[in-house]
Amino acid sequence: MGLSRYERAVLIAWGVMLIASVHLTAWADPAVPLRRLGHHLFVQPVGSSAARYEAFQEVKRRIGPEDSVAGSSGFLAHLAGRREIYSYPPAADKPPDWLVLSSEFGNPWPLTRTETKKHLMRLQLEEGYGVVWQREGIYLFERHEQETFDR
């Protein structure tokens, strides 16, 4: 014995409502990966993504192949080919020559976006690194050599 037409219709309606609620919840919360599911099919690329791409290409041009660099984990694969690459914050004895950070996009792991924003503010105030370039939410810091004075 099978289900009646009415029971099948109720089950189908319940399934559609369940799928719709999960889908709407995913779209409402940017932290849910399902939010991006099929997103590229309905949204045309905006100028900011092209500008962000160009900005990162400029970062790659500025960092030489013999330089060491630390960055947010979302940038690391794009910086391959450099002498030394570290995840930010670096745990190296010698600080890297460059830092590449963004609190606006990409994966800031192991930090959170809030922690990354605090690090960006701190780096701009401290000696040792200086902002040499910033665009589209990408910050490029260069290490300054500490001057020593012989007396």
PyMOL commands that set and color helices and strands:
alter all, ss='L'
color gray80, all
select helices_A, chain A and resi 5-28+33-36+39-42+47-62+73-79+113-125
alter helices_A, ss='H'
color red, helices_A
select strands_A, chain A and resi 68-71+84-87+98-101+129-135+138-143
alter strands_A, ss='S'
color yellow, strands_A
deselect
rebuild
show_as cartoon
